């Protein structure tokens, strides 16, 4: 679903069929977020020019994503 990308803020991002995305930020912090529509999120993420800005805006958008867990590695 998520195409290869480069970002100074995001090291990796993956999705699953349970409505969750796993974001690994540069530096190793990992967060799992719940999203209403994983496919729509992935499509918009792939099209975004700035991956970090997109994730930041989507996470802050009310009702779009909810932090489920946070892990620092």
C-alpha positions as CSV (number, residue, x, y, z in Angstrom):
1,X,0.0,0.0,0.0
2,X,2.7,2.5,1.0
3,X,5.2,3.2,-1.8
4,X,8.9,3.8,-1.2
5,X,9.6,7.3,0.0
6,X,12.2,9.5,1.4
7,X,11.7,11.9,4.4
8,X,13.8,13.7,6.8
9,X,11.2,13.2,9.5
10,X,9.8,9.7,8.9
11,X,12.1,6.6,8.7
12,X,9.3,4.1,8.0
13,X,5.5,3.9,7.7
14,X,3.4,0.8,7.4
15,X,-0.3,-0.1,7.5
16,X,-2.4,-3.1,8.4
17,X,-6.0,-4.2,7.7
18,X,-7.1,-3.4,11.3
19,X,-7.2,0.4,10.6
20,X,-3.7,1.1,12.1
21,X,-0.6,2.7,10.8
22,X,2.8,2.3,12.4
23,X,5.0,5.4,12.0
24,X,8.8,5.2,12.8
25,X,10.2,8.7,13.1
26,X,13.8,9.6,12.5
27,X,15.5,8.9,15.8
28,X,13.6,5.7,16.4
29,X,10.3,6.8,18.1
30,X,7.5,4.5,17.0
31,X,3.8,5.3,17.2
32,X,0.8,3.3,16.2
33,X,-2.3,5.3,15.1
34,X,-5.8,4.3,14.3
35,X,-7.3,5.7,11.1
36,X,-10.8,5.5,9.8
37,X,-9.8,4.5,6.3
38,X,-6.4,2.9,5.8
39,X,-6.6,2.8,2.0
40,X,-7.5,6.5,1.8
41,X,-4.7,7.4,4.2
42,X,-2.2,5.4,2.2
43,X,-3.3,6.9,-1.1
44,X,-3.1,10.5,0.3
45,X,0.3,9.7,1.9
46,X,1.7,8.4,-1.3
47,X,0.6,11.5,-3.1
48,X,1.9,14.0,-0.5
49,X,5.0,16.0,-1.4
50,X,6.1,16.3,2.3
51,X,5.5,13.0,4.1
52,X,6.3,14.4,7.5
53,X,4.0,17.4,7.1
54,X,1.2,15.1,5.8
55,X,1.5,12.7,8.8
56,X,1.6,15.7,11.2
57,X,-1.5,17.3,9.7
58,X,-3.5,14.0,9.5
59,X,-2.6,13.1,13.1
60,X,-3.7,16.5,14.3
61,X,-6.9,16.5,12.3
62,X,-9.7,15.8,14.6
63,X,-11.1,12.4,14.2
64,X,-8.6,11.3,11.5
65,X,-6.0,9.5,13.6
66,X,-5.8,8.4,17.3
67,X,-2.6,7.5,19.0
68,X,-2.8,3.9,20.2
69,X,0.7,3.3,21.5
70,X,4.0,5.1,21.6
71,X,7.4,3.3,21.8
72,X,10.9,4.7,21.9
73,X,13.5,2.3,20.6
